[in-house]
Amino acid sequence: MKVLGIETSCDDTGVAIYDTDHGLLAHCLASQVELHALYGGVVPELAARDHVKLLQPLVMKTMEVAETSADQIDGVAYTAGPGLSGALLVGASLGRALAWAWQVPAVGVHHMEGHLLAPMLENTPPSFPFIALLVSGGHTLLVDVVDIGRYSLLGGTVDDAVGEAFDKTAKLLGLSYPGGPSIAKAAETGRSDRWKFPRPMTDRPGLDFSFSGLKTFTRNTVPQGEIDSQTVSDIAAAFQEAAVDTLVIKCKRALHQTGRRRLIVAGGVGANLLLRSRLKEMTKAEGKKVFYPRSEFCTDNGAMIAYAGTLRLQGGNRQGLDFTVRPRWSLVDLEPLERIAN
């Protein structure tokens, strides 16, 4: 079965083709980072317009790379939510139109389920059950994953997502967008012990997160007037240490509370090298294992949508001609697919 996957939930246009016999055949990505960097964050209307311009040519390019023709496609998957409504509608409209034209089934995929299943594209995928840490610009979630579609939300952010906190902190420091890579780069030459940033909500029970306080602490720490490069690096290092420590503490707590032996980490912040290093240390000390998708599949991409969509189509999910998108959509609302989970 060959499935075309389309991802347009935010500011990355991603297309991929997944084959159940041969794995991932091709994946292509068009980033809008330069467009939105001018504004220090994603502008929804501009994102939607860029998807309109980029998506169809990217589909054609992906099919060419995969050496696949329209009559060889067995299904189309597109991101139906959560995300920016205008951006979602671009991908959903083209995805459903292509499926109708090619007379194949279509399915709307949950964006975070795509991230959650992205490690399954690797040579050594995790087996069920496991804990998933989903960390991106819009989401920070801890999820207990029993099987595909059988998800229990353990904790989430009560305010900013961790990726959003990185973006806002970078802006306060005069660093470039997106904030995650720019803060990580600046932190390489920083002294993280110059300031002691808080580790929010780690001194109380539970698995929820809060990152707005770190942003506020940064604002109160940044000196008035011109700021020298070493101070920028020191604040970036202290902020990154605090954010990573918070995530690691909550992951350790989730593993203890559930008794799970495997942790997967996905989403853009999952590419952070300090986070990977600290989680590796923690899971090794605890006798657990941690899994990641490759770095290019941490950020939004079509490959994860093609893979998740393939599983959904195999499980009998179908989207009729009266499709819709869901800018807000909880993982726990998804239908289990126990027949194909193993």
Buried (B, 14 or more C-beta within 10 A) or exposed (E): EBBBBBBBBBBBBBBBBBBBEEEBBBBBBBBBBEBBEEEBBBBBEBBBBBBBEBBBEBBEBBBEBBEBEEEEBBBBBBBBBBBBBBBBBBBBBBBBBBBEEBEBBBBBBBBBBBBBBBBBBEEEEBEEBBBBBBBBBBBBBBBBBBBBBBBEEBBBBEBBBBBBBBBBBBBBBEBBBBBBBBBBEBBEEBBBEBBEBBBBBBEEEEBBBBBBBBBEBBEEBBEEEEBEEEBBBBBBBBBBBBBBBBBBBBBBBBBEBBEBBBBBBBBBBBBBEBBBEBBEEBBEEBEBBBBBBEEEBBBBBBBBBBBBBBBBBBBEBEBEEEBEBBBEBBBEEBEEBEEBBE
